[in-house]
């Protein structure tokens, strides 16, 4: 969201004409507002105190959820609160773009006869869609909510946005196995790696009986992690794509942004996007 910087002025306009008597000088008041001409620093939600709009869209191509992506700048590095982690998981689950993506995924599986034990027809298509919805809900809960909560990890993807193309590809793909703690230190990405494994294990409850095998669980787990690495690469370069195609200007971080800020109002940021 874009916040407009407001100029504060506390100087009182002088009355027309001369006063009957000189007004005695008053001692300076520490609570008095800044004099006319001075400007306040631009403000925004605590997660983005400069009030600048992050150039990462909430949805890629208007469909794919991208709520967890932030530029790796100081104003975005404040840790999320526990509530914000679960809010992020909730939005990843219920946003309309997630449902559209699951409809599309089920259609692709139906066309390619993926997991053929479902069969063909509208009934199996509905079963594929239901399975995709279940996968979405369980993976979001573990990856963005529960595991980051108990492990004190940050579930967001921090976009580098600079450097050589190859270095950025390596960085983004590696975020599947490397994340950062709430304190900002790099660590093994247990929420992503273990969360996907938990999700695949739970999916055996509603997948066809023929697909409820240990081998199938680990096959789907590896495929999902590979997909996530590719998805990170897309998130890393998508703003560059928008600038090239639509000639958007890159937003520069404000020089006055504090290096640390209190936990942000991700709840309000996400709600305002609905």
Buried (B, 14 or more C-beta within 10 A) or exposed (E): EEBEEEEEEEEEEEEEEEEEEEEEEEEEEEEEEEEEEEEEEBEBBBBBBBBBEBBBBBBBEEEBBBBBBBBBBBBBBBBBBBEBBBBBBBBBBEBEBBBBBBBBBBEEBBEEEEBEEBBEEEEBBEBBBEBBBBBBBBBBBBBBBBBBBEBEBBBBBBBEBEEEEEEBBEBBBEBBBEBBBBEEEEBEBBBBBBBBBBBBBBBBEEBBEEBBEEEBBEEBBEEBBEEBBEBBBBBBBBBBEBEEEEEEEEEEEBEEBEEEBEBBBBBBBBEEEE
